[in-house]
Each structure stands twice: as structure tokens, then as C-alpha cells.
């Protein structure tokens, strides 16, 4: 595999303000570099203040000090953190042209967030759902805006769709299901949720000028899954020779951010810069609608502002 990627550094995103999560490593890190070279202004949402500062400094050096990079600190598993970061973004940023929901995780052993929610689900789906909701009015007011969410080919592991009777993954992380890869299935459900969320979001945003897209970066060699113990690290190491570089994984993300809106389908699922057909479960409109309602409940948005108004 040719691992060399040369991004086209023409100023296709000149002056565009892009909020991105998960930019301090992996695909997001590669994307952040490509985006600033294209003239974008970045708002980085990161868990680590020091890593965010390091990235900001590096982007400044890459652009001879021309890059505008704002740092907003939030753990994407914490709804309180997300609400605080969103409020800060709205206070400091007058317009948002792109929102990139890229942060992701996977836990082999069940772990709960501070909100009492299973961690993989909290970070991979509820985090993007909540952040998007809180920033949506600003995106709509900004005009030609886009919401881009990182999904995965792994969504196909969830062949039966979202298990709405086991929203906290209790069954997946116990007994025989745990031995058969319950964590993988939970990760698959969260990536399936990214696609269903994108499709339902696009439907609700029709006519607002804001579009929604998701993509599969492919198998990418990053630090993903490195915190899950020896077996997980060994598995990732064995897959590395067959994996893409972070720069290759970021190509479709950057392409979605800069392409003419005429080339893109709102609600579409993309891979290798082409519109793709996801699994049958990912095309379940009733499942997408139900997921939306459940996500509103889990994030406490039923009584608050945001996405509920887009019908």
C-alpha cells in the first residue's frame, strides 16, 4: 500500500470556521493540519488542555503563525463538559461553517460515564448528538454549513440494529455475549447510530441550508483501542501492516469539508470520497426516528432548545 498522501493545499476553506472534536491524535490530527493549510480557522474541542495547546502551537508553526486556532476543553463523555464547551463556543465564535464530530472510543470492559451511561455509546453517539444540538442554531445562522460525523465500516457488526431494550449495554458486557465480542457489537451499534443520526438530522434540516454527512475512514493505524489492554494492543499491531495512515483516513473527511455542496448528498454515507450504501440496519428510517427520541431523553434535550425544533 502506498502510504503517501499529499493534500491539495489550495485555499479552498479560506476564512471558514470549523469546530472539530478528536483533533489531538489520529485522523482528527491529520485532518486539522490539512484544514488549516486550506485556510480554515479551527475551534478544537479536546479533553486534554496540554495536547490542545501542543496542536495549536504546531499548526501555528506550519502556517508561519497565520493559523487561527481556538481551544475548548471538554471530555466528550461528559454532558456537563459538552454543555460548558458549547456555551463557550457560542460566546466566542460568531459563525460556524463546519462541525466535525470525530472523537471516538471503544471499551473492552464496561465503563460508565459520569452521567451513568455506557462509555462507548456516550462518546461515540451521545456526545456528537448533544454538541450538534447545542451548536445548531449558530450553524443555521451561518448559512452554507455542514455537519460531518466519523462513522465506520464497523457499523455492519450491528446487523440487528440498535438494541433499544439494552441501551446501557448490560447484556453485551455480560456472560456469553461478552465472550463473543460484546464490546465490538457495542462499538458497532455506536457507529451505526452515527449513520442513523446523520440521516435523521439531514431530514430535519431540509430547507435550512445546513447539510449532514458521515463517512468511513477505513482501517487506520492510530492510537485507537490502545488503552484496552495487551490483547487489544496486539490486535491493532497485527492489523497495522494492512492499515491506512491517519492522513489517508482523513482524506474523505477533508474532502467532505471542502467539496462543492452540489457534489454531496445530505444524509449520505461516504467512503474513499464516494457515496456508499451502508447496511440495511443503517437505512432503517423508523430506527433512526426512534434513536432520535431516545437520544433526546438520554441527553435531557426534550425540554431544552436545539434539534427538537427541526421537524
Residue pairs with C-beta under 8 A, 6 or more apart in sequence:
1 242
1 244
3 244
3 245
3 247
3 248
5 245
5 247
5 248
5 251
7 34
7 37
7 38
7 247
7 251
7 254
8 38
9 34
9 37
9 38
10 38
11 38
11 39
12 38
12 39
12 258
13 35
13 38
13 39
13 40
13 257
13 258
14 38
14 39
14 40
15 39
15 41
16 39
16 40
16 41
16 97
16 98
16 257
17 40
17 41
17 42
17 43
17 93
17 95
17 96
17 97
17 98
17 142
18 35
18 40
18 41
18 42
18 43
18 96
18 97
18 98
18 99
18 100
18 257
19 42
19 43
19 45
19 89
19 93
19 96
19 98
19 99
19 100
19 135
20 28
20 31
20 32
20 35
20 42
20 43
20 44
20 45
20 98
20 99
20 100
20 102
21 28
21 45
21 46
21 76
21 100
21 101
21 102
21 103
21 127
21 128
21 131
22 28
22 76
22 102
22 103
22 104
22 150
23 29
23 31
23 32
23 42
23 44
23 45
23 46
23 55
23 102
24 44
24 46
24 48
24 51
24 52
24 54
24 55
25 51
25 222
25 223
26 220
26 222
26 223
26 224
26 246
26 249
27 102
27 150
27 217
27 220
27 222
27 246
27 249
27 250
27 253
28 100
28 102
28 103
28 250
29 55
29 246
30 245
30 246
30 247
30 249
30 250
31 100
31 102
31 250
31 253
31 254
31 257
32 42
32 44
32 55
32 59
33 58
33 59
33 62
34 247
34 250
34 254
35 42
35 254
35 257
36 42
36 59
36 62
36 63
36 67
36 69
37 62
37 63
38 254
38 258
40 98
40 257
41 67
41 68
41 69
41 70
42 59
42 67
42 68
42 69
42 70
43 69
43 70
43 71
43 72
43 89
43 93
43 96
44 52
44 55
44 56
44 69
44 70
44 71
44 72
45 72
45 73
45 74
45 76
45 85
45 89
45 103
45 131
46 52
46 55
46 71
46 72
46 73
46 74
47 73
47 74
47 75
47 76
48 73
49 71
49 73
52 71
52 73
53 71
55 69
56 67
56 69
56 71
59 67
59 69
60 66
60 67
60 69
70 92
70 93
72 85
72 88
72 89
73 81
73 85
74 81
74 82
74 84
74 85
75 81
76 82
76 103
76 122
76 123
76 127
76 131
77 105
77 113
77 114
77 115
77 117
77 119
77 122
77 123
77 127
78 113
78 114
78 115
79 115
79 126
79 130
79 299
79 300
80 114
82 127
82 130
82 131
82 134
83 130
83 134
85 131
86 130
86 131
86 134
86 135
87 134
89 96
89 135
89 138
90 134
90 135
90 138
93 138
95 138
95 141
95 142
96 135
96 138
96 139
96 142
96 145
97 142
97 144
97 145
97 146
98 145
98 146
98 147
98 148
98 257
99 131
99 132
99 135
99 139
99 145
99 146
99 147
99 148
100 148
100 149
100 150
100 253
100 257
101 127
101 128
101 131
101 132
101 147
101 148
101 149
101 150
101 194
102 149
102 150
102 253
103 123
103 127
103 128
104 123
104 124
104 150
104 152
104 224
105 119
105 120
105 123
105 124
105 224
106 120
106 183
106 184
106 186
106 187
106 224
106 225
106 228
107 119
107 120
107 183
107 228
108 183
108 228
108 229
108 231
108 232
109 173
109 183
109 228
110 118
110 119
110 169
110 173
111 118
111 119
112 118
112 119
112 168
113 119
113 122
113 123
115 122
116 168
117 126
117 168
117 298
118 167
118 168
118 169
118 173
118 186
120 169
120 183
120 186
120 187
120 190
121 167
121 168
121 169
121 186
121 189
121 190
121 193
123 190
124 187
124 190
124 191
124 193
124 194
125 190
125 193
125 194
125 197
125 295
126 295
126 298
126 299
128 149
128 194
128 197
129 197
129 295
129 299
129 307
130 299
130 301
132 147
132 201
132 307
133 299
133 301
133 306
133 307
134 306
136 210
136 306
136 307
136 310
137 305
137 306
139 145
139 147
139 210
140 205
140 208
140 209
140 210
143 209
144 209
144 261
145 209
145 210
145 211
146 210
146 211
146 212
146 213
146 256
146 257
146 261
146 264
147 198
147 201
147 210
147 211
147 212
147 213
148 212
148 213
148 214
148 215
148 253
148 256
148 257
149 194
149 197
149 198
149 212
149 213
149 214
149 215
150 194
150 214
150 215
150 217
150 253
151 191
151 192
151 194
151 195
151 198
151 214
151 215
151 216
151 269
152 187
152 191
152 194
152 216
152 217
153 216
153 218
153 219
153 271
154 184
154 187
154 188
154 191
155 188
155 191
155 192
155 194
155 195
155 278
155 279
155 281
155 282
156 188
156 278
156 279
157 184
157 185
157 187
157 188
158 185
158 188
158 189
158 191
158 192
158 279
158 281
159 279
159 280
159 281
160 281
161 192
161 281
161 284
161 287
162 189
162 192
162 193
162 196
162 281
162 287
162 290
162 291
163 171
163 172
163 189
164 290
164 294
166 172
167 294
167 298
169 182
169 186
171 177
171 182
172 178
172 182
172 183
172 185
172 186
173 182
173 183
173 186
174 182
177 185
192 279
192 281
192 282
193 291
194 214
195 214
195 269
195 278
195 282
196 282
196 284
196 287
196 288
196 291
197 214
197 288
197 291
197 292
197 295
198 212
198 213
198 214
198 267
198 268
198 269
199 212
199 267
199 282
199 283
199 285
199 288
200 285
200 288
200 289
200 291
200 292
201 212
201 267
201 307
202 211
202 212
202 266
202 267
202 268
203 267
204 307
204 310
204 311
205 211
205 212
205 266
205 310
206 266
208 310
211 261
211 264
211 266
212 266
212 267
213 256
213 264
213 265
213 266
213 267
213 268
213 270
214 268
214 269
214 270
215 252
215 253
215 256
215 269
215 270
215 271
216 252
216 269
216 270
216 271
216 276
217 244
217 249
217 250
217 252
217 253
218 244
218 248
218 249
218 271
218 272
219 239
219 242
219 243
219 244
220 243
220 244
220 245
220 246
220 248
220 249
221 236
221 239
221 240
221 243
221 244
221 245
221 246
222 246
222 249
224 236
225 232
225 233
225 235
225 236
226 232
226 233
226 236
251 272
251 273
252 270
252 271
252 272
252 273
255 273
256 264
256 270
265 275
268 275
269 275
269 276
269 277
269 278
269 282
270 276
277 283
281 287
292 307
295 301
296 302
296 307
296 308
301 307
301 308
302 308
